[in-house]
Amino acid sequence: MPAAWFDNIAKRDHEGVFFCNDNDTGLRAIIAIHDTTLGPALGGCRIKHYQDDAAGLTDVLRLSRAMSYKASISGLNLGGGKSVILLKEGQEKSPELLAEFAKRVDMLQGSYITAGDIGSTTTDLQTMRQITQWVVGLAEEDGGLGDSAILTSLGVFKGIQAAVKARLGRDDMDGLHVAVQGAGKVGQQLIGRLLAAGCKITVTDAFAQAVAAVKAEYPQVHTCEPDAIYSVDADIFSPNAIGGLITMDVAKQLQCSILAGGANNPLAEEGVAALLGERNILYAPDFVINAGGLIMVASEIEKHTFAQAETRVNNIYEKTLQIFNYAEKNSLLPWDAARQMAENRINQSRHLAKEAVKRSTSMFANTNDDSFMAHSQL
């Protein structure tokens, strides 16, 4: 393994990274566990072809760290993890490949729990569930709560509402123009919610068929080419595609007051957040407002109902406002404020655990030797 890979892992302070291989099925996968202070690491399995293995590693490291923050800021007793199955050029996933991956998840004995992500479906998850119990995000007929895109889009919508309240001073969204990048499951459902709130929509996607599907369902939306979305004059820019698309150059093009969407890690680098702040564009941190899916699968683990999960997701509105207020009070960017709040909860839990160990060790050390020996001979 290249030394730079270890540097990449250490930079984000991961507890463990596991490389998986099976020659018969062609499985090549990485499971990253960022932090388990609050509980077992939970994060979806992303299945895709990467430009190279290093890109896959960087993706799983960034995503797993974001899951730690997402779980912490949402008040969940879960840690952050993620996995990627790295398909070779032209390779397709297969039930055999998924089963081999599930065996690797099972080896970790619950320290990592997998779920759905880009490239993985509820059918894939059910295939994995035949091998290991450490799988969540199942379809309703398989004992889960159903499509996580429903509550993910709800959380993003609530986050956008909070940003509109904080930046524009409005409790309604009627007439606001939203540029939506990404017309996948979350993007489509978000568009439906925004239209119901009276918004005007311009949408794009790298896949023309996705845009056509949205246009067929919502004829009133406007469409544009993928690269043109960045210069659309809108109140809100909502990234809902893959991460890393908001580069420094893109941030300079944006014509909006708010950036808020469902994409994980939409900013290509941390410096983009500072540039958005300089341009007076309010960024609603992704790991706060797109936590609906995680809250949903956490509710599945806790045997809660969909209605209970939905109630928790609605709280994203107040949580987002808390972050904006904390950022303003402490002269921080919202992204830094959210990360600080998430890390504070993790660090407090870690401190309490260390203090408990110290007390236990101290009690044992102070035990009278004769008394201890007497008890040990009983």
N, C-alpha and C positions, 0 to 999 in steps of 0.2 A: 504494500500500500504506500503511495507517495506520501512523503513527510508533510506536504502541504495539506493533505486531507486531515491529518491529526490537528494541524493548526486551525483548520476550518471548524473542527469539532470543538476544540478547546475554546475558541473565540466565543462560542455561544453557550459554553458551560454545560454541555450535555452529560448526563449520567452514563449513557451507553448507546452505542450504535452497532447494529448487528447486520452483517452481510450474509445473504442467503443464496445458495446455489443448488441446482439439481440438473444434472446433465441430461437425464431422460426426457424431462418435460421442457427444458430450456428456461427454467426459473432462474431469474437474477433479480434479487430484491434487497432493499435496505429497510430496516426497521430502526427508527430513531426514538429514543426515550430521553426527553429533555429534563423533566423534573417530576419526581413522585412524592414530594413533600406533603401535598394535600391529599394524595390518593393515587390509585393506579393510573398510568398514562393512557389516555384515550385519544384516538385520532384516526381518521379514515385512511383507506388504502387507495392510493392513486395509481392507476395503471395506464402507462403511456410510453411512447418512444421519446427518449431524450437525445439531444445533440451528441452528448457523450456522458460517460458515467459520472464525471465530476459535476455536471449540471444536475444530475439526479440527486447526488449527495447534497449539494447546496440547497436544492428545493426541499428535500425532506428535513434538513436541519432548520431551515427558516420556518417551515410549516409547523414542526413539532414545538419549537419555541413559542410560536404564536398560539398554539393550543394551550400551553401552560398559562399564558397571559389570559387567554379567553376563559378558561375554566376558573381561574382565580378571580378575575374581575366580575364574573357572573355569580360568584358565591358558591361554586360547586366544589365538592370534595373529590376532585379529580386532578390528575397531573396532565402534562402535555406529551403527546407522542404522535407519530405519523409513520406511514410506510409508503414505499413506492415499489412497484413492480416495473422493472426496466425492460420494455419490449425491444427486441432488435428490429431493424428495418424490415417491414413486411411481416413480422411475427404477429400472430393473433393469440389472444388469451384462450385458454381451454379449461374445461372442468378439471383435468388432470393437473394443470399448472396451478389452479386455484387451490386444489386440495393439498398440493405440496407446500404452497405458501401457508395454508392454514396449519399444517404440521409445525412450521417454524414458529407461528404465533403461539401454538400450544406449548412449545418448549419453554416459553417465557412464563408460563403458569400464572397468567393474570396480571403480571406487571405491565403488560401492554394489552389493551383491548382495541380491536379494529372495528371499522365501520365503513360506510360508503364514501366515495369521493369521485373525482373525475375519472372516468373509465371503468368504474365499478358500479354494478347495479344490485338491486335487492335480490335478484336471482343468484348473482355471484355470491352475495353474503350468505344466502341459504345453503349454497354449495359448501362454503367454508364452515358453516355451522354444523354440518354433518361430521366434521373432523374435530372441531374445537368449540368449547362453550364461550370462548372469549371473543364473541362477535355480537354487535348490536346494530340497530338501524334496520331491522327486518321489516318486511311487509306485514300488514295487518293480519293476513291469513296465516302468517308464520309466527304470530305472537308479538309483533312489534307495533309501533304506533303509526306506521305508514311513511309516506313520502316526506322527508325532512325539508324539502324545498318549500313546503307550505309555511312552516314556522321560521325558516331562514328568511324568506321574503317578508314575513310579518315583522321580524326584528329589524331588518334593514329599513322598512317603511317607518317604524317607530323612531329609529335613529335619525332618519331624514326629517321627520316631524320635529324632533328635538333641535336639530341644527337650524331649521327654519325659525323656530322660536328664539333660539339664541342669537342668530345672525340678523334675521329680518324682523324680529319682534312680532311674528304672526302666529296665531293659533290655527289658522286654516291654510290650505295650499291651493286654493282656487285660482286658476290662471297662471300658476308658476310653470315655467318651461324646464323640463328635465331631459338632459341628453343621456341616454342609456346605452352603455357599451356592454354588449353581451346579451344575447336573446336565448340563453339556455333555460333550464327549468326555473331557476331562481329569477332570472331576468324577466321571463314571461309573466310569472306570477306577480312580481313587483310592478310591472307595467299595468297589470289589471288593477292593483291597489291604487296606483298613482292616478290612473284615469278616473277611478271612482271618487277620488278626492278632488277632481276638477283640474288636474294638471294637463298640460300639453306635452307631448312626447316626440322626441326624435330618437330613433333607435338604429343601431348598426350591429353587425356581427361578422366575424371572419367567414362564417358559413352562410351562403346566400339562402339556403333552404330554411335556416332558423329565422331569418328576417321575413321570409315569405310566410312562414307559419304564423308569426306575430301579426303581420299585415292582414292575413286571412281572418284572424280572430278579432283584431282591432283595426278596422279599415281607416280610422281617423288618425292613426299615428303617421308621422313623417319618417322617412328613411334616408340614409346617406351612406356613402362608401366608408369603410373602416377608418381610414386615415383622416377623413373629413370631420369625424365626430369631435375631435379635439378643439376645433376652431368654431364649433357651433355656439352662437350667442345664447346662453341659457342661464337660468338662475342656479341650477344644480347640475353637476356632472356626476353620474352614477356608474362606476366601474363594476361590472358583474361578470367579467370574463376571467381569463387566467391572470395570475399575479405578475407583478413586475413591469406592467405596461406604462405606468406613469413615471417616465424618466424626467431628468432635469429639463430636457428640450421640450417634452410634452407639457410639463408644468408651466413653462413659459408661454405656451400657446393657449391654455385654457381660458375661456371667457365665461367665468361663472363666479358665484359668491360662496358656493358650498360644494365640497367633494365628499360623497357618501355613497357606498355601495356594498355589494355582497362579496366581491372578490377578496380572497385571502392575499395578504401582502401585496396590495396594488402598487405601492411605491417601490420603485426599482432600487432605491437606496435611501438611507435615513436622511440624507441632506435634502431630499425632495420635500420633506415635511417642513423644513425651515424655509425653503423657497415659497411654498404655499402660504406660510405665515407672512412672509414679506409682501406677498401679493394680495394679502387680506382675503385669502380663500380659506374658509373654515373647513378643516378636515375632521370628519367624524371617524375616529379610529376603527379600522376594519374589525379587529378582534373583539370590539365591544358590540358593534351593531349587527354583525353577522353571526352572533352566537346562538341564534335560534335553533339551528340544527344540533349543536352540541347539547343545548338545554333539553331538546327533545329526546336524544338518545340517553342522556343522563336520567331523564324521567322514565324511560323504558327500563333502565337498570333498577330504578327505585320502585318499579311497579305502579307508577302513577298513570293517570288517564291522559288522553290527549287534551282534554279541557284544562287539567291541572298544568300541563306543560305550556299551553297557550297563555294562561294567566301569568306564568313566570316570564314568558317572552315579552308580554306587554310591558313588563317592568323595565325593559331596555330604554324606554323613553326617559324615565326618571334617572336611570343610571347614566345615560349620555349627558343629560343636563348637569348631573353632579360632576362629571368629568370636565365639562366646559367651565363650570364655576370654580373647580379646584385649580384648573389651568390658569384662569384669570387671577385668582387670589395669590397664586404662587409664581406668577410671571413665567409660565411654562407653555409650550406648545401643547395642544390637546393630546397628541400622540405620546409625548413625554409624560404628560400627566397620567394618562391611562396606564402606561407601562409602570410608572412609579407606584401607582395605587395597587396594581396587580402584584408587583414585586414585594410591596410592603406586607401584603397578606401572606405571601409565601414565606417571607423572612420571619414574620411573627410566629407562624406555625413551626418553622424550623427551630426558632429560639425556644419555644415552649417544649418541643421534643427533647432538645439538648438539656434543658433544665430538669426535665423529668428523669433523664438518664443520670444526671449528676446526683439528684436526690436519692435515686435507687442505689447508686454506687456508694454514696456516703452512708446510707443506712446499713449496707452490708459491711463496710469497712469498720463502722463503729460497733458492730456486734461483738459482745464479750466472747473472747476465744473459748473460755471454758464452757460458757453457755452454748456456744455453737457446737462444740465437740459433744456436749451432753445430748443435744437434740439430734446430732448426726448419728448417735449410737442407738437411738430409739428404734 
